[in-house]
Structures are given as structure tokens and as C-alpha cells.
Amino acid sequence: MQITTLSPDDSAGLSACLALRRDVFIHEQQVPEAEEMDGIDGDCLHVLARAGDGTAEGVPVGTARLRLGRDGRAKIQRVAVARHCRGTGLGRRLMAHVLAEAAARGARQAVLGAQLHALGFYESLGFVAEGPEFDDAGIAHRMMVLSLDRHAPAALAPFSATSSELDA
């Protein structure tokens, strides 16, 4: 398993992220394409997880988008894990990478809009829900916040599963 932050000129990597998001959000969750493909991907950092031999030819299995604000906040968006990899710990590993990237780039706080079914997952990473429920693309969400000023929560300790467990 390889998780990388893509360089801005990595069009093949971005295409892999967009294809995975299309599968998860547009096909599985019925999010309208115009809402998912919102035109700001070029202004964001993208993280891509690939299963297989650890090369660029590995199968895309997870992605997330990171928008860095001038106010010290990093907004995590478009977190998607391929259906066959859910429940393997890949989401936790992906989020650990995204949060480390945000902190390394000077963010003091991470925010995200979580689908209601995923609140427990994000809470296990240290995020705290704030504000009322809201609709995003026909799916109920809540905003969540995590301070990056303090040490990372224990939940973000290095992932212990082997590559073969994730590639299965």
C-alpha cells in the first residue's frame, strides 16, 4: 500500500483520484456530477492510496482532497475509499496522511463536512462535531473540527496492518 500527496502537475494521479471519486460519490451515492466535479480540484492538494506493488501502476483504492486556507485551517474534502477496502483500516491510514500533510504545511486546525454515517469514524480520530446537520448533494452532513496544534491523537498512530491485509 502506498499513500502519496500528488504534485500539482501529476495529471495521471489526479485522473485516478477523480475516477475513484466518480465511482464512490456519483455512482454509489448518486451525487450529481456537477456537484462532485466542482471545478476547484486544481486549487487543492490531492492524496492517493494505491494497492498492489507500491508503484504508480497500483490500483487506486483511496483518495482525499485538501484545501489550505490562509486562516490556518485545512479543509479536508472528498474522502473516498473503494468499496472492497472499507473496514480494512485504509480510511484511518488515509486520514493520518492527510492530517500530517496539513500540519506540515502550517495548518493549525482541520475541518470537514462528514456524512452522518461517518461521524463515529471521524470522532475516533479526534474530530468534534459542530453545528447543526446540513444537506450536501442530498446527503445529511455535520461539520467537524480537529485542532492540529496539539499532538496528534492516539488514533492516528502509525497504522499496523500489513500491506497484504489491505491488498486482500
C-alpha positions as CSV (number, residue, x, y, z in Angstrom):
1,M,0.0,0.0,0.0
2,Q,1.3,3.4,-1.0
3,I,-0.2,6.7,0.0
4,T,1.2,9.8,-1.6
5,T,0.5,13.5,-1.9
6,L,0.3,14.3,-5.6
7,S,2.3,17.0,-7.2
8,P,0.3,19.7,-8.9
9,D,1.4,18.5,-12.4
10,D,0.5,14.8,-11.8
11,S,-2.4,14.6,-14.2
12,A,-2.4,10.8,-14.2
13,G,-2.7,10.8,-10.4
14,L,-5.4,13.4,-10.4
15,S,-7.3,11.3,-13.0
16,A,-7.1,8.3,-10.7
17,C,-8.5,10.3,-7.8
18,L,-11.3,11.7,-9.9
19,A,-12.2,8.2,-11.2
20,L,-12.4,6.8,-7.7
21,R,-14.5,9.7,-6.6
22,R,-16.8,9.2,-9.6
23,D,-17.2,5.5,-8.5
24,V,-17.9,6.3,-4.8
25,F,-19.8,9.6,-4.9
26,I,-21.5,9.7,-8.3
27,H,-22.3,6.0,-8.9
28,E,-22.7,4.6,-5.4
29,Q,-24.1,7.6,-3.6
30,Q,-25.9,9.3,-6.5
31,V,-24.2,12.7,-6.1
32,P,-24.9,14.8,-9.1
33,E,-21.8,15.0,-11.3
34,A,-21.9,18.8,-11.4
35,E,-21.7,18.9,-7.6
36,E,-18.9,16.4,-7.3
37,M,-16.8,17.8,-10.1
38,D,-16.9,21.3,-8.7
39,G,-14.0,22.9,-10.7
40,I,-11.7,23.6,-7.8
41,D,-9.5,20.4,-7.9
42,G,-6.7,22.5,-9.5
43,D,-6.6,24.6,-6.3
44,C,-6.3,21.7,-3.9
45,L,-3.7,19.1,-2.8
46,H,-4.8,15.5,-3.5
47,V,-3.8,12.3,-1.7
48,L,-4.0,9.0,-3.4
49,A,-3.7,5.5,-2.0
50,R,-2.8,2.6,-4.3
51,A,-2.9,-1.1,-3.6
52,G,-0.7,-3.6,-5.3
53,D,3.0,-3.4,-5.9
54,G,3.5,0.1,-4.5
55,T,4.2,1.7,-7.8
56,A,2.2,4.2,-9.9
57,E,0.6,1.2,-11.6
58,G,-1.0,0.1,-8.3
59,V,-4.8,0.1,-8.2
60,P,-6.3,3.4,-6.8
61,V,-8.2,2.5,-3.6
62,G,-8.4,5.7,-1.6
63,T,-8.3,9.5,-2.1
64,A,-8.9,12.8,-0.3
65,R,-8.7,16.4,-1.2
66,L,-7.1,19.1,1.0
67,R,-7.8,22.8,0.7
68,L,-5.4,25.0,2.7
69,G,-6.8,28.3,3.9
70,R,-4.8,31.4,4.8
71,D,-6.5,31.4,8.2
72,G,-4.6,28.3,9.4
73,R,-7.5,26.0,8.6
74,A,-7.2,23.0,6.3
75,K,-10.5,21.7,4.8
76,I,-10.5,18.0,4.1
77,Q,-12.9,17.0,1.3
78,R,-13.8,14.2,-1.0
79,V,-12.5,11.4,1.3
80,A,-13.3,8.2,-0.6
81,V,-12.3,4.6,-0.2
82,A,-13.1,1.9,-2.7
83,R,-15.9,-0.4,-1.6
84,H,-13.7,-3.5,-1.3
85,C,-11.2,-1.7,1.0
86,R,-13.7,-0.3,3.5
87,G,-13.3,-1.7,7.0
88,T,-9.6,-2.5,6.5
89,G,-8.2,0.5,8.2
90,L,-7.3,2.2,4.9
91,G,-9.6,5.2,5.8
92,R,-7.7,5.7,9.1
93,R,-4.4,5.5,7.3
94,L,-5.5,7.9,4.6
95,M,-6.7,10.4,7.1
96,A,-3.5,10.2,9.1
97,H,-1.6,11.0,5.9
98,V,-3.9,14.0,5.1
99,L,-3.7,15.4,8.6
100,A,0.1,15.0,8.7
101,E,0.2,16.9,5.3
102,A,-2.0,19.7,6.6
103,A,0.1,20.1,9.8
104,A,3.4,20.0,7.8
105,R,2.0,22.8,5.7
106,G,1.2,25.0,8.7
107,A,-2.4,24.3,9.3
108,R,-3.5,24.6,13.0
109,Q,-7.0,23.2,12.5
110,A,-8.6,20.6,10.2
111,V,-12.3,20.9,9.3
112,L,-14.5,18.6,7.2
113,G,-18.2,18.1,6.4
114,A,-18.9,14.5,7.5
115,Q,-21.7,12.3,6.2
116,L,-23.8,11.4,9.3
117,H,-23.0,7.7,9.0
118,A,-19.2,8.5,9.2
119,L,-19.4,10.7,12.4
120,G,-18.1,7.9,14.6
121,F,-15.2,7.2,12.4
122,Y,-14.1,10.9,12.4
123,E,-14.7,11.1,16.2
124,S,-12.4,8.2,16.7
125,L,-9.7,10.3,15.0
126,G,-10.3,13.2,17.4
127,F,-12.7,15.3,15.4
128,V,-15.6,17.1,17.2
129,A,-18.9,17.7,15.5
130,E,-20.1,21.3,15.5
131,G,-23.3,23.0,14.4
132,P,-26.5,21.5,13.0
133,E,-26.9,19.0,10.3
134,F,-26.9,20.3,6.7
135,D,-27.6,18.9,3.3
136,D,-24.7,18.5,0.8
137,A,-25.6,16.9,-2.5
138,G,-28.7,15.3,-1.0
139,I,-26.8,13.7,1.9
140,A,-27.0,14.8,5.6
141,H,-23.7,16.1,7.0
142,R,-22.3,17.8,10.0
143,M,-19.2,20.0,10.3
144,M,-16.3,18.5,12.3
145,V,-13.2,20.2,13.6
146,L,-9.8,18.9,14.9
147,S,-7.1,21.0,16.4
148,L,-3.7,20.3,14.9
149,D,-1.8,22.5,17.4
150,R,-1.6,19.7,20.0
151,H,0.0,16.3,19.5
152,A,-1.9,14.0,17.1
153,P,-4.5,11.8,18.8
154,A,-3.5,8.2,19.6
155,A,-6.0,7.2,16.9
156,L,-3.6,8.5,14.3
157,A,-0.6,6.4,15.5
158,P,1.1,4.6,12.7
159,F,-1.1,2.0,11.1
160,S,-0.2,-1.6,12.0
161,A,-1.9,-3.7,9.2
162,T,0.4,-5.2,6.7
163,S,0.2,-4.4,3.0
164,S,-1.2,-7.9,2.3
165,E,-4.1,-7.3,4.7
166,L,-5.0,-4.2,2.8
167,D,-4.4,-5.7,-0.7
168,A,-6.7,-8.6,0.1
